[in-house]
Every structure is written in C-alpha cells, then in structure tokens.
Amino acid sequence: MTYQNNKPLYLSHAGPKLLDMPLLNKSSAFSERERIEFNLDGLLPPRYETIEQQRERAYLQYQDCPTAMSKHIFLRDIQDKNETLFYRLISEHLEEVMPIIYTPTVGEACEKFSDIYRSARGLFIAHHQQDRIDAILHNATKRNIKVIVVTDGERILGLGDQGVGGMGIPIGKLSLYTVCGGISPANTLPITLDVGTNNAALLEDPMYMGCRHPRISQSEYDKFLDKFMQAVSRRWPNALIQFEDFAQHNATPLLSRYRDKYCCFNDDIQGTAAVAVATMLAACKAKQVSPSSQRLLIAGGGSAGCGIAEHWMRCVVAEGVSEKEALQNVFVVDRDGLLTTKSKSLLPFQQRFAHDTSLFPEWDKLTQSSLLDVIHNIKPTMLLGVSGCNDLFSEAVIDAMAANVYKPIIMPLSNPSRCVEALPEDVLRYTNGEAIVATGSPFEDVEINGTSFPISQCNNSYIFPGIGLAVVSCGAKKVTDNMLMAASKALAAESPLAVNGVGALLPPLSSIKQLSLKIAFEVAKQAVIDGVAPFKTADEIHLCIKQNQWQPGYREYVRVAS
C-alpha cells in the first residue's frame, strides 16, 4: 500500500508548539532540514527515523502492555501525540487492535473514563453552556470538519448511562472512520453533550469529570439538542452528523426530527440495521433461500431491534412482497414478551411490529411468556439478539430453533461480550455445527467435530466508514433509506460463505479498507439516484472517493512566516 503524499505542507508553527500538535507532529521523523527550519534542533533524539521504524517500536511497546485496557490507554496516548503514527500502527495491525480501540474494550474505557483520563480530545458541551455553543464550536482545534460523531452518553453499548464517559465511543468510531474509510482525522470531530447523568455511582464518584446533576427534563433536553444541531449547521453546514448511543426514548424521535433537515443518521438504529440485514442476506444466500421466505424473531424491542426489523422489511418488500405480508413474518420480543396489540406502553416505533392477537387467539398467552414459548409457537427461521441480556439464548432456545428449521440463522449481537445472548461455541455445539452464526463482539473460531467455524463479527464498522466516505465524497445532503440498503447489499455481496460456499459469513476485517471503497461507491451512486447529491457519473464518483481517501504517511514541511 502506498502512503506517501508528495505535496509539501507549508506551516508557520514551530518549536515545542509543533511537537504538541497531534495532526502535525512527526516526532523522530522530522528531517535535519525540518529540525533546523522549525526550531526543533535538540528537542528530539539525534536519529532520523522513518514512520515504519517508529511503527515497529510502537508495536513492540504495545505488545508489552499486559491488559486490554493498558493497550487501549497506550494507543490513545499515541493518538494524542502523533495521529499519523497512530493510524499507521493500527492500519498495519487492524484485526488485532480493533477490539482494543472499539468493542469490547471501549466499553470498559467508557466506564473508567474519568479514572484513565489523560488529555482532552474533541468537544464537551454541557447544558449550562447552551447559550455559548457557537463559541464552543469555534474553539475546536480543527476547522474543516466533515464528519461528527456525537453522544449524550445515556446508553453506552449494553452498559447504560456513562455520562461524559461516553466520549470514548465517538473517539473510537471516528478512529474507524479514518482507518477503515480513509477520512482524514483533520476532518473529524467527536462531541459529547453533557446533560447530566442518572448513574448514581458516577454522581457519587469524586473523580467523575462530568456535570454532577441528574439528567435534565425532556423539554429542556429537546431545546438543547435543537440549539446544538442549529449551531453545528451554521458552523459546518456540509458535515455528516452521526448520533451514537442515545437512549431509545430519544434515539428514534431525534432521528425522525432531524433526518430530513440535516445530513445525519443514527448508527445504533440505522448502522446496526444495515450490517445486520447484510449479514442476514448473506446467510440467506448461503442457504439458497429467499429473504421473503424467512420468519424473523428479534429479541430486544429497543430502537436497535426495531431498526433492524424496519430495514429487513424494506428488503423483503423489495422482492415484491406486500408490506402486510412482510410484517406477518417479523416478530419482536421485549422484556414483557411478544409485541402485540395488547402489549402495554408500546413506544411509537414498536407499534408497527405489534401483531393483532385477535387474528391468532392462541397467541394471547405469549404476551407474558418466555422467549422459548414464543419460538415454539411462531417457529422462526432467524433469531437475532439485541437485548443486552447475557445467556438469553439458552440451550433449550437453540434446540427449539434447530427443531424448526435446517441451519437456523442465529445472531447474538449484544455487546460488549459480557452482554452477549449466547456464546457462538454453545450455539454451534447445541446444533452440532448446523447453525449459521454471527455475533456483535469478536470471538475466536469454533471447532466442532474436527471442523473449524469462523465467527463473523456483525460489526457496524463494516458499514459506517463507507457511508461516511460516500457522503463526504459525493456531497450528499441527506442519508436516505435507499443509501443504507445499498450499503447492506454491497456488504452481503462480499460474503465468502455466500459466494464460495465455505468460509466466514462476512469478509475478514483485514479487507475492510477495500470493502469500504466498494460500499462508498454504491452508497454514493444511490445518493445521486435519490437526488440528495449532485449528479456524477460512475467515473466521477470513483475519482471523488479516491481524492477523499487519506493515508497515514508523513509529508514534507516547509516553514512560512506566520
């Protein structure tokens, strides 16, 4: 892979100030001329190193870290000192470090955010600062922002309310936008909105770095979010805004309120749905069955679960099935049982998937029944878990799935790994290796009866970097449902198991850079078709994507007067 950008960069920054700028610092890779010209002589060891030599040393130091958390802290430290080296390092060892910079380790990092805090990254905007949001956005160290990931920290993975500790998620996601999608770190910005926390342990923790009060009222929250979105639109009118880890009572309403007004999407709802549906499509192709012939049961009736159901519905309807028929084969279970018209306190986004019990009197008892009872009565062919309930998919549940259909598709997607509904090893053992399995967290290959089964991680990182690259490259003004479906189909088309009949359900993470290019191309094409991006030919889209791909290599610096 070629990393070198031969165009020199003209800078006025010099001396210690230059070394303190993560986007510009080259550390020991500054040449002799640059050290003299930029007043760095004597501030660095005398040896001049290449980025590869730096990467090798950094990797040796990384390997010396004894725990996943210490590795996470080490990598964040490099990121805060020398971003080019950070991205070169993780680019060369992506499969190994992905679980460290993202799930599952990032969850623990969010829980310990205040304890492991080293230096600031991104922006923190508190509710009491709502009248100063414009000024705060102008305080950002980066000027040309193209992608923003924002959270309010209320529903971090399966860990709940982490307050300002949720900042670990936007930082991690944007790292993947860069390493997987090639978006320059100079164009990305993580933001955390501090509206308080209802986590009593955090409020009582003397080290907690966020605002020490309960979460603000809904009316105040809505006003604050409106002010934030308006301010971002004024500051960076063409930026893509990704909502991340908002609680379900806010996630869907915010998406509905803003998706037609701003270029934004919710990764927990739409990104999770896109990658889950891509994985389901690949599994159907591997089984040589049509999506419309499948009966889907989703364990977890939150915004993620219902988002997957919505996206799957669009996929089935695209086959020519009526929406009414498609709905008859999609079922959602939450903590109170199967969603039906008799379920109490249905949220607006759940109502669409509430089945009318008057049509099926024998289902009446299922509204308060176990997942196992639901499976016995409904007989699904696909079971997805986004519940955050560890061990929900028991041996009896897996046995019931296997009794219903040959090669059941079973996807325990909750993360981090301690929240997973079932271990892939157990799913395959209970089904004697017949199930088609994907998980939300990374797991090792499983061996059953002498056969090795690779476990694909149904990870949003397959999807959102390509979407971001497409939006940035083609100038899309919105993220449409069709664009998300284009991403799903592009990913499904690359499934080794579906294409070759053997191998993993999803491509290896080592190929994610090239995969992001393919997804970006298909998403950008769809943006043009949907009329949310200026018209471009296929060749023009390819060129725009290529021009927007950043590679982690050093450029020559030339000093200019300030």
C-alpha positions as CSV (number, residue, x, y, z in Angstrom):
1,M,0.0,0.0,0.0
2,T,1.2,3.5,-0.9
3,Y,1.0,6.0,1.9
4,Q,3.2,8.8,0.7
5,N,1.7,12.2,-0.2
6,N,4.5,14.1,-2.0
7,K,2.9,17.5,-1.9
8,P,4.8,19.6,0.8
9,L,2.8,21.3,3.6
10,Y,3.5,24.9,4.4
11,L,3.5,25.7,8.1
12,S,4.1,28.6,10.4
13,H,4.0,26.6,13.6
14,A,7.4,25.7,15.1
15,G,9.3,24.5,18.2
16,P,7.5,22.8,21.1
17,K,4.1,24.1,19.7
18,L,4.6,22.0,16.6
19,L,5.5,18.9,18.7
20,D,2.3,19.4,20.7
21,M,0.1,19.2,17.6
22,P,-1.0,15.6,17.1
23,L,-2.1,16.2,13.5
24,L,1.3,17.6,12.5
25,N,3.9,16.1,14.9
26,K,6.3,13.7,13.2
27,S,8.5,13.2,16.3
28,S,11.8,11.5,15.3
29,A,10.8,11.5,11.6
30,F,11.5,15.2,11.2
31,S,14.4,15.6,8.8
32,E,17.5,17.5,9.6
33,R,16.4,20.4,7.4
34,E,13.0,20.5,9.2
35,R,14.5,20.4,12.6
36,I,16.7,23.4,11.8
37,E,14.0,25.3,9.9
38,F,11.3,24.7,12.6
39,N,13.4,25.3,15.7
40,L,13.3,21.6,16.7
41,D,17.1,21.0,16.9
42,G,17.9,19.5,20.3
43,L,14.3,18.8,21.2
44,L,14.4,15.3,19.7
45,P,17.0,12.5,19.8
46,P,19.5,12.9,17.0
47,R,18.5,9.9,15.0
48,Y,16.2,10.4,12.0
49,E,13.6,7.6,11.6
50,T,11.1,6.6,9.1
51,I,7.4,6.1,10.1
52,E,8.0,2.3,9.6
53,Q,10.7,2.4,12.2
54,Q,8.5,4.4,14.5
55,R,5.6,1.9,14.0
56,E,7.9,-1.0,14.8
57,R,8.9,0.5,18.1
58,A,5.4,1.5,19.0
59,Y,4.1,-2.0,18.2
60,L,6.8,-3.6,20.5
61,Q,5.7,-1.2,23.2
62,Y,2.1,-2.1,22.6
63,Q,2.8,-5.8,22.9
64,D,4.4,-5.2,26.3
65,C,1.1,-3.8,27.7
66,P,-0.3,-6.6,29.9
67,T,-4.0,-6.0,29.6
68,A,-6.6,-4.9,27.0
69,M,-7.2,-1.7,29.0
70,S,-3.5,-0.8,29.2
71,K,-3.2,-1.4,25.4
72,H,-6.2,0.9,24.9
73,I,-4.6,3.6,27.1
74,F,-1.3,3.2,25.2
75,L,-2.9,3.6,21.8
76,R,-4.9,6.7,22.9
77,D,-1.7,8.2,24.2
78,I,-0.1,7.8,20.8
79,Q,-3.2,9.2,19.1
80,D,-3.0,12.3,21.3
81,K,0.7,12.8,20.4
82,N,1.1,11.7,16.8
83,E,-2.0,10.9,14.9
84,T,-0.2,9.9,11.7
85,L,1.8,7.3,13.6
86,F,-1.3,6.1,15.4
87,Y,-3.2,5.4,12.2
88,R,-0.1,3.8,10.5
89,L,0.2,1.5,13.5
90,I,-3.5,0.4,13.7
91,S,-3.7,0.1,9.9
92,E,-0.9,-2.5,9.9
93,H,-2.5,-4.4,12.8
94,L,-6.2,-3.7,12.3
95,E,-7.7,-7.1,13.2
96,E,-5.5,-7.3,16.3
97,V,-6.3,-3.8,17.6
98,M,-9.9,-3.4,16.5
99,P,-11.2,-5.0,19.8
100,I,-8.9,-2.6,21.7
101,I,-9.9,0.7,20.1
102,Y,-13.5,-0.3,19.7
103,T,-15.7,-3.0,21.1
104,P,-15.4,-4.7,23.6
105,T,-12.6,-2.7,25.3
106,V,-14.0,0.7,24.6
107,G,-16.9,-0.2,26.8
108,E,-14.6,-0.6,29.8
109,A,-12.8,2.6,28.8
110,C,-16.1,4.5,29.0
111,E,-16.8,3.1,32.4
112,K,-13.3,4.2,33.6
113,F,-13.2,7.4,31.5
114,S,-12.6,9.7,34.5
115,D,-10.0,7.4,36.0
116,I,-7.9,6.9,32.9
117,Y,-8.3,10.5,31.6
118,R,-5.1,11.8,30.2
119,S,-5.9,14.7,27.8
120,A,-8.8,16.3,26.1
121,R,-10.0,15.2,22.6
122,G,-13.0,16.6,20.8
123,L,-15.6,18.9,22.4
124,F,-17.6,18.6,25.6
125,I,-20.8,20.8,25.5
126,A,-22.7,21.0,28.8
127,H,-26.4,22.0,29.1
128,H,-25.5,25.1,31.1
129,Q,-23.3,26.2,28.2
130,Q,-26.2,26.2,25.7
131,D,-26.0,29.9,25.0
132,R,-22.3,29.5,24.1
133,I,-22.5,26.6,21.7
134,D,-21.4,28.7,18.7
135,A,-18.4,29.9,20.5
136,I,-17.5,26.4,21.7
137,L,-17.7,25.0,18.2
138,H,-15.2,27.7,17.1
139,N,-12.9,26.6,19.9
140,A,-12.4,23.2,18.1
141,T,-8.7,22.7,17.1
142,K,-9.9,21.5,13.7
143,R,-11.5,23.8,11.2
144,N,-12.7,21.8,8.2
145,I,-14.9,19.3,9.8
146,K,-16.7,16.8,7.6
147,V,-17.8,14.0,10.0
148,I,-19.1,14.5,13.6
149,V,-19.9,11.7,16.0
150,V,-22.0,12.9,18.9
151,T,-23.3,11.1,22.0
152,D,-25.1,12.1,25.2
153,G,-23.7,9.0,27.0
154,E,-27.0,7.7,28.1
155,R,-26.9,4.2,26.6
156,I,-23.3,3.2,26.0
157,L,-23.3,-0.3,24.4
158,G,-25.1,-2.6,26.9
159,L,-23.6,-0.7,29.8
160,G,-26.2,2.0,30.3
161,D,-25.7,5.6,31.4
162,Q,-22.0,6.6,31.4
163,G,-22.4,10.4,31.4
164,V,-19.3,12.1,29.9
165,G,-17.5,8.8,29.9
166,G,-19.5,8.1,26.7
167,M,-16.9,10.2,24.9
168,G,-14.9,7.0,24.4
169,I,-17.5,5.9,21.8
170,P,-17.2,9.0,19.4
171,I,-13.4,8.8,19.7
172,G,-13.4,5.1,18.8
173,K,-15.9,5.4,16.0
174,L,-14.0,8.3,14.3
175,S,-10.8,6.3,14.5
176,L,-12.6,3.7,12.4
177,Y,-13.9,6.3,10.0
178,T,-10.2,7.1,9.3
179,V,-8.6,3.7,9.4
180,C,-11.4,1.8,7.6
181,G,-12.9,4.6,5.4
182,G,-9.8,6.8,4.8
183,I,-11.4,10.0,6.1
184,S,-8.7,12.3,7.3
185,P,-8.6,12.8,11.1
186,A,-8.2,16.5,10.3
187,N,-11.9,16.4,9.2
188,T,-13.4,14.5,12.1
189,L,-14.7,15.7,15.5
190,P,-16.0,13.7,18.5
191,I,-18.6,15.6,20.6
192,T,-20.2,14.7,24.0
193,L,-23.3,16.5,25.2
194,D,-23.3,16.6,29.0
195,V,-26.9,16.8,30.1
196,G,-26.2,15.2,33.5
197,T,-26.3,11.6,34.4
198,N,-28.7,9.3,36.3
199,N,-25.9,6.9,37.2
200,A,-25.7,7.3,41.0
201,A,-22.3,5.7,41.1
202,L,-20.9,8.4,38.8
203,L,-22.6,11.2,40.7
204,E,-21.0,10.0,44.0
205,D,-17.6,9.3,42.4
206,P,-15.2,12.1,43.4
207,M,-13.2,11.5,40.2
208,Y,-16.2,11.9,37.8
209,M,-15.5,14.7,35.3
210,G,-19.0,15.4,34.2
211,C,-21.8,17.7,35.5
212,R,-22.9,16.4,38.9
213,H,-26.7,16.5,38.5
214,P,-29.4,14.2,37.2
215,R,-30.3,14.3,33.5
216,I,-32.3,17.4,32.6
217,S,-36.0,17.3,31.8
218,Q,-37.2,16.2,28.4
219,S,-38.4,19.6,27.3
220,E,-35.0,21.2,28.3
221,Y,-33.2,18.3,26.5
222,D,-35.2,18.8,23.3
223,K,-34.4,22.6,23.3
224,F,-30.7,21.9,23.9
225,L,-30.5,19.4,21.1
226,D,-32.2,21.9,18.7
227,K,-29.7,24.6,19.7
228,F,-26.8,22.1,19.1
229,M,-28.0,21.0,15.7
230,Q,-28.6,24.5,14.6
231,A,-25.2,25.7,15.7
232,V,-23.4,22.8,14.0
233,S,-25.3,23.5,10.8
234,R,-24.1,27.1,11.0
235,R,-20.5,26.2,11.7
236,W,-20.2,23.2,9.3
237,P,-23.2,23.2,7.0
238,N,-22.0,20.2,5.0
239,A,-20.9,17.9,7.9
240,L,-22.3,14.4,8.4
241,I,-23.6,14.0,11.9
242,Q,-23.7,10.6,13.4
243,F,-25.8,10.0,16.5
244,E,-24.3,7.4,18.8
245,D,-25.6,5.6,21.9
246,F,-28.6,7.7,22.7
247,A,-31.2,6.0,24.8
248,Q,-34.2,4.6,22.9
249,H,-36.7,7.1,24.2
250,N,-34.6,9.8,22.5
251,A,-32.8,8.0,19.6
252,T,-35.8,7.4,17.3
253,P,-37.5,10.8,17.9
254,L,-34.3,12.6,17.3
255,L,-33.7,10.8,14.1
256,S,-37.2,11.4,12.9
257,R,-36.9,15.1,13.8
258,Y,-33.6,15.8,12.1
259,R,-33.0,13.3,9.3
260,D,-34.8,15.4,6.7
261,K,-33.4,18.7,7.9
262,Y,-29.7,17.8,8.3
263,C,-27.3,15.3,6.9
264,C,-27.4,12.8,9.8
265,F,-28.0,9.2,10.8
266,N,-28.2,7.1,13.9
267,D,-25.6,4.3,13.9
268,D,-27.3,2.3,16.6
269,I,-30.6,2.3,14.7
270,Q,-29.6,2.5,11.0
271,G,-26.0,1.3,11.1
272,T,-26.8,-1.7,13.2
273,A,-29.8,-2.4,10.9
274,A,-27.6,-2.1,7.8
275,V,-24.9,-4.5,8.9
276,A,-27.4,-7.0,10.5
277,V,-29.5,-7.1,7.3
278,A,-26.4,-7.5,5.2
279,T,-25.4,-10.5,7.4
280,M,-28.9,-12.0,7.1
281,L,-28.9,-11.5,3.4
282,A,-25.5,-13.3,3.2
283,A,-26.9,-16.1,5.3
284,C,-30.0,-16.5,3.2
285,K,-27.8,-16.6,0.1
286,A,-25.6,-19.2,1.7
287,K,-28.7,-21.3,2.5
288,Q,-30.1,-20.7,-1.0
289,V,-33.4,-19.3,0.4
290,S,-35.1,-16.1,-0.3
291,P,-35.4,-13.4,2.4
292,S,-39.2,-13.3,1.9
293,S,-39.4,-17.0,2.9
294,Q,-37.8,-16.4,6.3
295,R,-39.6,-15.8,9.6
296,L,-37.6,-13.4,11.8
297,L,-37.7,-13.1,15.6
298,I,-35.8,-10.3,17.3
299,A,-35.1,-10.4,21.0
300,G,-34.8,-6.8,22.1
301,G,-37.6,-4.3,21.3
302,G,-35.5,-1.2,21.6
303,S,-34.5,1.2,18.8
304,A,-31.8,-1.1,17.5
305,G,-34.1,-4.2,17.3
306,C,-37.0,-2.3,15.7
307,G,-34.5,-0.5,13.4
308,I,-33.3,-4.0,12.2
309,A,-36.9,-5.0,11.7
310,E,-37.7,-1.9,9.6
311,H,-34.6,-2.4,7.4
312,W,-35.4,-6.1,6.9
313,M,-39.0,-5.2,5.9
314,R,-37.7,-2.9,3.2
315,C,-35.5,-5.7,1.9
316,V,-38.4,-8.2,1.8
317,V,-40.8,-5.7,0.2
318,A,-38.2,-5.0,-2.5
319,E,-38.7,-8.7,-3.5
320,G,-42.3,-7.9,-4.5
321,V,-44.0,-9.0,-1.2
322,S,-46.6,-6.6,0.1
323,E,-45.9,-4.8,3.3
324,K,-48.7,-6.6,5.1
325,E,-47.3,-10.0,4.2
326,A,-43.8,-8.9,5.2
327,L,-45.0,-7.8,8.6
328,Q,-46.6,-11.2,9.2
329,N,-43.1,-12.7,9.3
330,V,-41.4,-10.2,11.5
331,F,-41.7,-10.6,15.3
332,V,-40.2,-8.6,18.2
333,V,-39.9,-9.7,21.8
334,D,-39.0,-7.3,24.6
335,R,-38.8,-7.8,28.4
336,D,-42.6,-8.2,28.7
337,G,-42.9,-10.8,25.9
338,L,-44.0,-10.7,22.3
339,L,-45.1,-7.3,21.0
340,T,-48.8,-7.5,20.3
341,T,-51.7,-5.1,20.1
342,K,-52.4,-6.0,23.7
343,S,-48.9,-5.1,24.9
344,K,-48.8,-2.2,27.4
345,S,-46.9,1.1,26.9
346,L,-45.8,0.4,23.3
347,L,-43.4,3.1,22.1
348,P,-44.3,4.7,18.7
349,F,-41.5,2.8,16.8
350,Q,-42.7,-0.5,18.3
351,Q,-46.3,-0.2,17.3
352,R,-45.7,-1.2,13.7
353,F,-44.4,-4.6,14.9
354,A,-47.2,-5.3,17.4
355,H,-49.2,-8.3,16.0
356,D,-53.0,-8.3,16.3
357,T,-53.8,-11.1,18.8
358,S,-57.5,-11.3,17.6
359,L,-56.3,-12.9,14.5
360,F,-54.3,-15.5,16.4
361,P,-56.2,-16.3,19.7
362,E,-53.7,-19.0,20.6
363,W,-51.0,-16.2,20.9
364,D,-52.8,-14.4,23.7
365,K,-50.7,-16.2,26.3
366,L,-47.5,-15.2,24.6
367,T,-47.6,-11.6,25.7
368,Q,-46.2,-12.6,29.0
369,S,-44.5,-15.8,28.0
370,S,-40.8,-16.7,27.7
371,L,-38.7,-16.5,24.6
372,L,-38.8,-20.3,24.4
373,D,-42.6,-20.3,24.3
374,V,-42.6,-17.7,21.6
375,I,-40.2,-19.8,19.5
376,H,-42.4,-22.9,19.9
377,N,-45.4,-21.1,18.7
378,I,-44.0,-18.8,16.0
379,K,-41.3,-21.2,14.7
380,P,-38.9,-18.6,13.4
381,T,-36.1,-19.4,11.0
382,M,-33.9,-16.5,12.1
383,L,-33.2,-15.4,15.7
384,L,-31.4,-12.1,16.5
385,G,-30.4,-10.8,19.9
386,V,-30.0,-7.1,20.7
387,S,-31.3,-7.4,24.2
388,G,-28.1,-6.9,26.2
389,C,-29.2,-10.0,28.3
390,N,-26.4,-12.4,28.8
391,D,-27.3,-16.1,28.2
392,L,-30.8,-15.3,27.0
393,F,-30.3,-17.8,24.2
394,S,-30.3,-20.9,26.4
395,E,-29.7,-24.5,25.2
396,A,-33.4,-25.0,25.1
397,V,-33.9,-21.9,22.9
398,I,-31.2,-23.0,20.5
399,D,-32.7,-26.6,20.4
400,A,-36.1,-25.1,19.6
401,M,-34.7,-23.1,16.7
402,A,-32.9,-26.1,15.3
403,A,-36.1,-28.2,15.6
404,N,-37.9,-25.6,13.4
405,V,-35.5,-25.3,10.5
406,Y,-32.4,-26.7,9.0
407,K,-29.4,-24.5,9.5
408,P,-31.1,-21.8,11.7
409,I,-29.6,-18.3,11.4
410,I,-28.8,-17.3,15.0
411,M,-27.1,-13.9,15.7
412,P,-26.4,-12.9,19.3
413,L,-25.4,-9.3,18.6
414,S,-25.3,-7.6,22.0
415,N,-22.0,-6.2,23.1
416,P,-19.7,-5.9,24.9
417,S,-19.1,-9.7,25.1
418,R,-20.3,-10.0,28.7
419,C,-23.8,-9.0,27.5
420,V,-24.0,-11.5,24.6
421,E,-27.2,-13.6,24.4
422,A,-25.2,-16.8,23.7
423,L,-21.6,-17.8,23.1
424,P,-21.1,-18.9,19.5
425,E,-19.3,-22.0,20.7
426,D,-22.5,-23.0,22.6
427,V,-24.8,-22.2,19.6
428,L,-22.7,-24.4,17.3
429,R,-22.3,-27.2,19.9
430,Y,-26.1,-27.3,20.6
431,T,-26.8,-27.5,16.9
432,N,-23.9,-29.9,16.1
433,G,-22.4,-27.3,13.8
434,E,-25.5,-26.7,11.7
435,A,-26.4,-23.1,12.8
436,I,-25.2,-20.1,10.8
437,V,-23.8,-17.7,13.4
438,A,-22.7,-14.1,13.7
439,T,-22.0,-12.1,16.8
440,G,-21.7,-8.4,17.8
441,S,-18.5,-8.8,19.7
442,P,-15.3,-10.6,18.4
443,F,-14.9,-14.3,19.1
444,E,-12.4,-16.9,18.2
445,D,-13.1,-19.6,15.6
446,V,-15.1,-22.6,16.9
447,E,-14.1,-26.2,16.3
448,I,-17.0,-28.8,16.2
449,N,-16.3,-32.4,15.3
450,G,-13.0,-31.5,13.7
451,T,-14.5,-28.7,11.6
452,S,-13.4,-25.1,12.2
453,F,-16.2,-22.5,12.0
454,P,-15.1,-18.8,11.7
455,I,-17.2,-16.5,13.7
456,S,-18.0,-13.2,11.8
457,Q,-18.4,-10.1,13.9
458,C,-21.5,-8.3,12.7
459,N,-19.9,-5.0,13.4
460,N,-21.1,-1.6,12.4
461,S,-17.6,-0.8,11.3
462,Y,-18.3,-2.7,8.1
463,I,-20.9,-0.1,7.2
464,F,-20.5,3.4,8.7
465,P,-17.0,4.2,7.3
466,G,-18.2,3.5,3.8
467,I,-21.3,5.6,4.3
468,G,-19.2,8.5,5.7
469,L,-16.7,8.3,2.8
470,A,-19.6,8.3,0.3
471,V,-21.3,11.4,1.9
472,V,-18.0,13.3,2.1
473,S,-17.0,12.3,-1.5
474,C,-20.3,12.9,-3.3
475,G,-21.6,15.9,-1.2
476,A,-24.8,14.2,-0.1
477,K,-27.2,16.4,1.8
478,K,-29.0,13.5,3.5
479,V,-28.7,9.9,4.3
480,T,-31.6,8.0,2.8
481,D,-33.0,4.5,3.5
482,N,-32.0,3.5,-0.1
483,M,-28.4,4.6,0.6
484,L,-28.4,2.3,3.7
485,M,-29.9,-0.6,1.7
486,A,-27.2,-0.1,-0.9
487,A,-24.6,-0.5,1.8
488,S,-26.3,-3.6,3.1
489,K,-26.3,-5.2,-0.4
490,A,-22.8,-4.2,-1.1
491,L,-21.6,-5.9,2.1
492,A,-23.7,-9.0,1.5
493,A,-22.2,-9.4,-2.0
494,E,-18.8,-9.8,-0.4
495,S,-19.7,-12.7,1.9
496,P,-17.2,-15.6,1.5
497,L,-19.7,-18.2,2.7
498,A,-22.4,-16.9,0.3
499,V,-20.1,-16.5,-2.7
500,N,-17.9,-19.6,-2.3
501,G,-20.0,-21.9,-0.1
502,V,-17.2,-22.0,2.6
503,G,-15.6,-19.6,4.9
504,A,-16.9,-16.8,7.1
505,L,-20.3,-15.2,6.8
506,L,-18.6,-11.7,6.4
507,P,-15.3,-10.7,4.9
508,P,-12.3,-10.5,7.2
509,L,-11.6,-7.2,8.9
510,S,-8.3,-7.2,7.1
511,S,-10.1,-6.4,3.9
512,I,-12.3,-3.6,5.3
513,K,-10.5,-0.8,3.6
514,Q,-11.2,-2.1,0.1
515,L,-14.7,-3.1,1.3
516,S,-15.4,0.4,2.4
517,L,-14.4,1.7,-1.0
518,K,-17.0,-0.6,-2.6
519,I,-19.7,0.3,-0.1
520,A,-18.9,4.0,-0.6
521,F,-19.2,3.7,-4.4
522,E,-22.6,2.0,-4.1
523,V,-23.9,4.4,-1.5
524,A,-22.7,7.5,-3.5
525,K,-24.4,6.1,-6.6
526,Q,-27.6,5.7,-4.7
527,A,-27.3,9.2,-3.3
528,V,-27.2,10.6,-6.8
529,I,-30.2,8.4,-7.8
530,D,-32.1,9.6,-4.8
531,G,-31.4,13.2,-5.7
532,V,-29.6,14.1,-2.5
533,A,-26.2,14.6,-4.1
534,P,-25.1,16.5,-7.3
535,F,-25.2,14.4,-10.4
536,K,-21.9,12.5,-11.0
537,T,-21.0,9.7,-13.4
538,A,-19.6,6.4,-12.1
539,D,-16.1,7.6,-13.1
540,E,-16.5,10.9,-11.3
541,I,-17.7,9.1,-8.2
542,H,-14.7,6.8,-8.2
543,L,-12.4,9.9,-8.6
544,C,-14.1,11.8,-5.8
545,I,-13.8,8.8,-3.4
546,K,-10.1,8.4,-4.3
547,Q,-9.4,12.1,-3.7
548,N,-11.1,12.0,-0.3
549,Q,-9.1,9.0,0.9
550,W,-6.4,9.9,3.4
551,Q,-3.4,7.6,4.0
552,P,-1.2,7.7,7.2
553,G,2.1,8.9,5.8
554,Y,4.3,12.0,6.6
555,R,4.5,14.9,4.3
556,E,7.5,17.3,3.8
557,Y,7.1,20.5,5.8
558,V,8.2,24.0,4.6
559,R,8.4,26.9,7.0
560,V,6.5,30.1,6.2
561,A,6.1,33.3,8.1
562,S,3.2,33.5,10.5
